[in-house]
Amino acid sequence: MAPRKIYWIMSLSLALFLAACGIAERGDPTATLPAATEVPLPATPTTTPPRMISICLGQEPRTLYPYGSPARSTWSVLEAVYDGPVDTRQFTAQPVILEKLPSPVDGDAVIQPVEVTTGQEVVNLQGELVSLAAGVTVLPAGCDSPECAIAWDGSTPLQMDQLKVIFKLKPGLQWSDGAPLKASDSVYSFHLASDPDTPVSKGVSYRTVSYTALDDQTVEWLGAPGFLPYRLETLFWMPLPEHAWKNLKPKDLLTAPESSQQPLGWGPYVVEEWVIGDHITLKKNPLYFRAAEGLPYFDTLVFRFLGEPFDNNLAGLLSGECDLIDQTTLLEEQIEPVLEAQIAGKLKVSVGQGPEWEQVSFGITPATYDDGYAPWGGDRPNFFGDARTRKAFAYCMDRAGILRKPLENQTTIPVGFFPPGHPNYYDQQPIPFDPEAGKQLLDEVGWRDLDGDPNTPRTSLGVPDIPDGTPLVVRYITTQAPLRALIGQRLAESLAQCGIQVTVQTLNTGELYAPGERGGALFGRNFDLAEFAWESGVNPPCSLFTTSQIPAASNNWLGINITGYRNPAYDAACLTLDQTRPGQTERFAQWASELQRIFAEELPVVPLYFRMKIAATRPDFCGFEMDTSARTSLWNLEAFNYGENCLQ
């Protein structure tokens, strides 16, 4: 109600009251006034005091623009601003603001044959976007495996399969400023993501022929012929507020306050303020599409930045400054005191595994071998070309000991790519710590303990491609992270029991991950053993070990197979898996299993453990669900609650 109207009503009430008093005073002096009647005052409504939740992050975001940074800290905050548009639960997509996910069965994902001609952009057998020309190998219409691929002759009429997908938004969605959220906002987002000034992957954008709003709720995606990805949810672009940002250029959105500091969203909260270096405050969004369910449960959400050190955040949780500390706070490096605090009833701990997995890569084919292997000409000995040697190293690595300390048995040793809980988890036993089995394999290969002294390294005697008398001495490189340095030393000690001498060297990340053309240790393929982490998502990361992904001078050092591992059977299995079409769930599972079987037998790397994701909350907290496949551990923060509300 307007202040002027309130003032007018109060003035009128006062005038009526005074007028009534005046009439009584002027009345008959002998008249008897009735006894005063006590008029009950209206009951004061009881109001629920505002509720606040405080989440402590290990890092402060650099930006809140969704296309401005892939950092986990950015998305921890953005989980409050954008709900979805698609969540991933147990590595399976779940629609949030979409009515459903498209499916070939339902008719909203359709594969249709189309004529293709010279010069047209198509996706070839290897998944590359190319201009169609004579000699290009493609899958013709109706073909979904490498066996029926053809090298086009340049003249025969050719049809290829093209995918069309329909996405439908839920009705009634609104931006936090009240504007309707429309399909055109997703199209706007697609154009932003496709712009050269927007620093996001363009792989799907380049393979998109058209992305069109058919009406306010419906988007149609049409792909390049030959591009039929298994995961259809990757073809939908999260809506962004065209009505608010349309006058800003894509490069300006990276820094504009309205996009990078206070972006509009449709989620449970709205950004209110950002005090750089201290906190971000958000308020409940009354227009949230799940508000009728009573969500979210808090009026105010505060993200605090106490730094990465776990002790800062743990102290904040125990003192009440934080209600939850998320996975960015490096709790895994000090898991023991965190678990002790849980036993004492001071907090609750949630631990998840993966999808990142720590591993030791073998330098199977160093870059110096690319012009021919010359062990007598200065090339490093071919230590790891024989899979038996790699398996011997695995037997001699006490990986289970690492799980006990310092990881407190909170994670497991991988056999394949995927963690427990993944639909394609490879449920086999890992190679155990068995130094005797490792020694036996080394003897088979020709690495002999000639002097009988366990303190000296084995030497070669009849090892193929290695001069006799070569000592089994290798260099183990990793980052300067304390946990990795500790693991390197532990593994060096266990390998020594098998007569393998290991020198551990820690490098800064710039040296370790530098591009191959700048002599980077990993991407320049210049190492013996290297410990770092890879990540597995919904799809197997099979390209990590395919021949075509070996970085070399001949391909400008583009590639991620830093081991130099080569195996035609593995390459073929990966290619077949990549051709799995939407809806072919059984085929996908079959080839994912086959890939992991080859991987486990060949061991281009020794998997150490699935990286832990750890979050801790106050003891009376509820609603938190650790799901390592989700975008962040805060994927469902609208459901967070604490106190008596958690007892209902």
N, C-alpha and C positions, 0 to 999 in steps of 0.2 A: 504494500500500500504506500502511496506517495506521501512524503512528510507533510505536504500542504493539506492533504485530505485528512490525515491523522489530526493535525492541529485544528482543522475546522470542526471535526467531530468532538474533540475534547472541549473546545470553546462552547459549542452548542450544549453539551451535557452540563457544563458548569453554569451556563445561563439558566437552563431549566431548573437546576438545583437551587440557585439563588432566588429564582422567581417563586418557587414553591415555598421557600422560607419566608419570603416577603408576604405572601398571602396569609400564611399562618400568623404572622405578627400583626397583620391588620385585621384579623378576624375578631369576632365577638369576644370581649374580655371575659364574659361569664361562661363561655363555651368550655366544655371539658374535652381536652385533647385525648384521643385514644392512647392507650399504652403503646409504647414503641415496640414494633415487631422486629425481631432480629432476622434480618435477611441473610441467608447463608451465602457466603462468597463462593464463586466458582472454584472448583478444585484446581490447584496448580498442577499442570501436567508434569509427570516425572519424565525427565529427559535422560537418555543414555549418554554418559560422558563420551566425548570423542575418543576413539581408540587409535593407537599408533603402533606400527611395527617397524623395527629397525634392522636392516640387513647390512652386514659389513662385507665389503669387497676387498680383495687383495690388491686390486689396481683401480685407478680412476680412469674412466673412459676418456678418450681424446675427442670423441664426437658422439652424438646421438643420431646422426644421419644414417639411416639403414645401409646406404651404399657408400658410406664414408670409411668404414672400418669393419673388418671381420673379427676384431678382438672380442674375446669372451666377455670382458668387462662391459663392452658396449651392449652386447646382447643380453647380459644379465639385467641391465636397466630397461632395455627395450622390451623384455618380456612383459613388463608392466604397461607398456604403451600400446603394443600390438599383440593381440592374442591370436596365435596362428600366423598365417592363414591355414597352415596345415601343421599339426604336431606329429612327431614320430614317437611311437610307443613300442618298446621292445622291437625296434628296427622296422616297424610297420607304420605306414602313413595313416593318419586319422584326420578327417576333415574338421575344421573348427568354424570358419566362416563360410565354407562351401556347403551346399546342401548334401553333397555326396562326392566321392571320388569317381572319376570316369572309369568305365570298364567296357571292354569289348563285348561282354555278355549283355550289358544294358543298352548297347547301341550308341553310347556317347563317346566312344573311342572306335573309330572306323578306319580300317586299312583298305585302300582302294588302288587299283592299278592306274597309272597315268603314262602317257607317251612322253618320252624325254628325247631331246635332240642335242646336237653338237653345241657346245658352249654353255649349256644349262648347268647350273650348280646342282650337284648331286653328292650323296655320301657314298664313298667307295667301300670296298670290302673291309678295309682297315679302319673304317669309321672316320675318315678324313673328308672334309668338304673340298671338292675339286670341281673344275669345269670338265664336263663330259667331253671326251675325245677318244679317238681310236687308241686302243691299248689299255684303257682304264678298266680295272677289274671291279665289277659290281655284282650285286644280287638282282637278277631279273625278277619280275613280278611273280609271286608265288613261291619264291626260293627263300629259305630262312636258315641256310647253313652254308659253310664254305664249299661243301662238296658240289653244289650246283651253281657256284659262282661262274661268271664268264668274263673273258677279256673282250670288250666290245670291239668289233671290226671297223666301226666308224660309218657303216652304211646300212646294215640290217636294221629295220625298225625295232625299237627297243621300248619296252614298258618296264617301269619299276614301281614298287609299292610306295604309297604315300599315306601318311597318318594324319587324320583329322580328329581333334579332341574338343569336346564341349565342356566348359566349366560353368556352374551356376551358383551364384552367391545366395546366401540366405536373405530373405526379405527383411526390410526394416533396419538394416545396419546404418549407423550414423558415425560421422566423425565427432570427435569430442567437442567441436564448436557448433554442433547441431546440423551441419550440412549432411545430406544423404551420401552414403558411400555407394559408389556406382561401379559398374563393370568398366566404364571408361577410365576410372582411377587405376585399374590394373593395366590397361593399355598404355596410359601415361607412364606408369612405372616401367613397362617394357621398353618404351622409347628412351627413358632415362638410362636404364641399364645398358642399352645398345649404344649409347653415345660414347665416343672416344674419350671424353673427359671424365667419364664415370669409371672409377677404378674397381670394376668387378669383372669376373670371368665372362667372356663373350661366347663361349662354346655353344650354348643353346640358342642364344640370340642369332648368331650367324646361321644356324641351321633352321631358322624360322622363316618361312615364306611370308606368312601373314599372321597377325594377332589382332583380332577385331572384336569390338563390342557389338553384339547383335541387338541388345536392348540394355536396360539399366541393370539387369541381373546376370546377363549371359555373355560369356567370352568364347570365341572360337579360335583355336590354334591350328595352324596348318604348317606341316613341316616339309623340309626339303626331301625329295624322293630318296629313299634309302635310309632315312633317319627314323628309326622306330624304337625309341628308348623303352626299356622295361618299366621304369618308374615314371608314371604319368604325372605325378604331383610336381615333378621338376619343370613342367611346362607351363605352370601358372606363376605369374609375377605378383608378389604381394602388393596390394593397392597402396598408392601414395596420394596425398591430397592435391589433386590438380587445381582445384578451385583456389587453394591458398598459395601454391607455389608456381603457378603457370607463368608468371612474369619473371621468374628467375631462370637464368641459364644453368645447364647441368653443372658446369664448373663452379658457379656461384653457390649452388646448394651445398657444396662441400664445407663452406664456412659461414653461410648466412645464419644468423641467430635463430630464425624461425624454423630452420631445418636441422641445424647441428646442435642446438641447445634446448629448444622447446618444440620438438616435432609434434604435429597433430597425430593422433592415433584413434583406434576404436577399442582399445583394451580397457582393463579395469581401472587404470589410474591415468592422471594427467600431470605432466611436469609443471611444477609451480615455480621452483627456483633451483639454481645450480650455483653453489658457492664453491668456486674452484679451489681444489686442494682439501676440501673438507667434506661436503655432502651434497646430495641431490634430494630435494623434497618433492613428492608427488601427492596429489589429492585424489580422493575417490572420484571416478567418472560416473556421474548420474545417468549418462546416456549409454553406458556399457550394455551390450545386448544380453548379458546374463544378470543384469541388476535385479530383475524380478525374482531371481533365485536367492537374493540376499547377498550376492557377491559384488565386490570383495568384502571381506569381513572387517576391514580397517578403514578409517577415515583418512589416515595419513600414512604414507610409506616413505621412509627415509633410507637412502643408501649412504652409508658412511665409508670413508676411505682411510683405513688404518695402516695401509701398506701390506706388502706380501709376507713379512715375517709372521710365522704362525703364533708366536708368543704375544704379539700386539693384539691379534684378533682373539686369541683364546682368553686373554685378560679382559678384553672388551665383552666377551660373552659371559664370563663368570661374574663380571661386575654389573651386568645388566645394560651396558651401553649397546650391546648387540643382542638381538633375539635369535639371529641366525648368522652364521659365517659360511660363505659359499666356497665352492671348489677352487676359486682363484687364490686362496690364502695359503697354499702350499702345506696343508696339514699332513700330506703323505710323508713329508720329510721328517716329521716328528710324531709319528702315529702312536708311539707308546704312551706318552703322557696324555694324549687325547683319549685313548682307550681307558687309561687309569681314571681319568675324570668321569668317564661314563660309568665305570664300576662304582665310583663313589656317589653316583646319583646327581652329579653337578651339571650334566648335560646329556644330550642324546647324539649319537653319531650315526650317520648314514654313509655307507661305503658301496661304491659300484666299481665294476671292472670294465676297462676299455672305453671306447673302441681303439684307443691308442695302445700300442704294444711296444715295449722296450725290447730291443734285439741287438745282437752282435752280427754285423755283416762281414762276410768273408770277401777279401779282395781277390776274387777268383781270376779275373782277367784285368790286370792293371793296364792303363792306357799305353804304357811303353811296349806292350805286346802287339799293338795295332799294326805296326810295320813288320811284324814277325817276332817270334820269341827267340831270344838269343841269351841263354843263361851264361854262356862264356863271354858274352859281349857286354855285360853290365846289367842286364835285366834282373830284376828280383827273381829268385827261384820260384818255380810254379808250385807253391806250397799247397794250393787248395783246388787244383784241377780235378783231383780224384775225390769223388763223393765219400769214399771210405775215410779219407783223412778228415773231412768235415764232420762226419759222424763220430769219429774218434774224439774230436774236440768237444762235441756235445756230451759224450760220455764222461769226459774229464772236467766238465764245468759243474760245480756244485750249485745248481740253480735252486734246488730245494733249500739249501742253506741260506740263500739270499731271501727266500720267502719267510724263513723263520726270523731272521734278523738281517736287515732292519725293518722288514715289511710286515712283521707280526702275523704272518699267515692270513693276510686280508685279501690276497689275490692268488691267481693260479698261473701255471706255466702254459703258454699257448702250444698247441700242436699245429693248428691251422691259423687262418687269419682272424677268425671271429671269436668273441668272448662268449661265455655261458649266457644263455638267454636269447642268443641270436637264432633265428629260424634255421640258419645254415651252419650252426656250430659243429665243428669236426670233433666228435666225441671219442677221441682215442687217447691212450696213455702217452705222455711225453717220454723221450729217452731219459732213463734215470741216471743219477750220478753213480757211475760204475767205473772207477779207474782201471780195474783189471780188464774189463771189456774194451776200454779205450786203448790200453797198451797192446792188446792182442791185435786190434785193427791196425795200429801203427806198425806193428811188426809185419803184418801182411803186406802193407804198402811198401815197406822197406826202410822205415824209420827205426833204427836199432839203438839199443842201449849197449854200446860196445864196451864201455868201461865199468859197467855195473854200479856206477855212482849215481844215486838218485838226485844229487845236487847239480849235475851237469846235464845239458840238453842232449837229446838223442841226435844221431847223425844219420845221414842218408847212406844207404848201401843197396843199390839197385832200384832206387825210386825212379820211375820213368820221367825223363826230361829234366832230371836234377843231377848235377855232378855229385859223385860219391864224396863223402866227407863233409857235406854241407850241414851245418848245425841247424836244429829246429828252433830258431830264435825269431820271434815275431814282435811287431810293435802294435800296441792296442791304443787307439785314440778315442777320445770322447770329449765332452764339454767340461767346463770347470765347475759344474754343479756338484756340490758336496756328495750327494747321494750317488751320482754316477762315478765319481772318483773312488768312492768307497767300494762300489760294486766291482770296478775294474781291478782294484787290489785284491779283493776276495777271489775273483776268478783267476787272476794270475797265480795266486797261491794254490788253488785247486788244480790248475793245469800243470803246475810244476810237479805234482805227484805222478804225472804221466811222462815226465821228461820233456815237457814243452816249456821253454823259457819265454816269458812275456815281459816286455817293458811297457808300462802304462804311461801315456803322455796325455795331459789335458790341454786342450786348445780353446781359445776364445771362439765364440760362435762365428765371428767374421772369417777366421781362418778355416774353420771346419766346413762351413756351408758356402764358402765363396764359389762363384761360378767356375766351371771348368777352364774357361779361357783365361782366368786369372790364377790358375794353379790351385784351385780349391782342393782340399784333401779328398772330400767325398765325391763331388761332381767332376773332379779332374781324375777320378779313379787312381788315386795315389795313396794307398793304405794297405795294411795287412788285415787288421781287425778294427772295426769301428762300432762303437755303441751309440745308438741314438734311438729315436722312436719313429715308427710309422703309424698311420691311422687307417683303420678299416671302417667303412660306413655301411650302408645297406648292401652295396655291391662289393664283391671280392676285389681287392686291389691287385688284380692279377698282372696289370701292366708294370708293377714294380720289378718284375723279373722276366719280361719278354725281351727277345733279342732286339726288336725295333726300338726299344727304349734305352739302349746303352748309349750314354753320352760320349761323344768322341769328336775329334777335330773335324771329321768328315761331315758331321751334322750340326756343326757349330755348338757342340756340347749341349745339345737339347736332348733331354732324356732323364729318366729317374732310376734306371736299372744300374745303380752305381757298382754293383758287384761284378758286372760283366758276365753274369750267368747266361748260358745259352743251352736251350733244350727244345728241339722241334716239337716234341709231344706236348710240352707245356705251352708253347706258343699256339699250337692248334687248339688246345683246350680253352685257352683264354679267348681266342678268336671266336670259337663256337659259343662261349658264354656271352660274349659281347653281342652276338646276333640274336639272343633270346628276346622274343617279342612280348609286348604287353599281354598279360594273362597266362603266359606259359610257365606257371609256377613249378610244375614238376620237372620240366626240362632245366629250369634255372637251378633247382636244388641238385639235380644229377650232376651238372657240370661244375657247380661250386664244390661239390664233394670230390670230384675227380681232380680238380685243380689242387685242392688241399692235400689230397693223397700224394700227388707228385711232389708237391712242396715239402711234405713231411719226409719223404724218402730221399729227396735230393739235397735238402738243407742248404740252399744258397745263403741262408742266415740261420743263426741259432736264436730262436725266440727265448727271451728271459722271463718276462711276466707281463700281464696286462696292467697298464697304468691304472692307478686307483683314482677315482673321483670321490673326494671326501667332503662332506658338509657336516656341520654341527649346529645344534639348536639348544635352546633352553629346554629343561626336562619336560615341561608341560606343553610342548609344541605338538601340533598335529597338522595333517594335510600335506606334509612334505613327502614326495615320492622321488627317490633317486632313480633316474632312468638315463643310463649312459648313452643311449641313442638319441636323446632329445637335444635340442639346440643348446640349452644350458640346463643346469640343475634346478633353475627357477621356472621351468616351463609351465607350471600350474600354480603360480604364486597367488592367483585370485582365490585359491582354496586354502591358503595358509591361515592358521588360527593358533591361539594359545589360551591357557588359563582354564577357567571353569567351562568354557565353551567346548573344550576338547573332551569333557566327561559325558556329554550328552549322547 
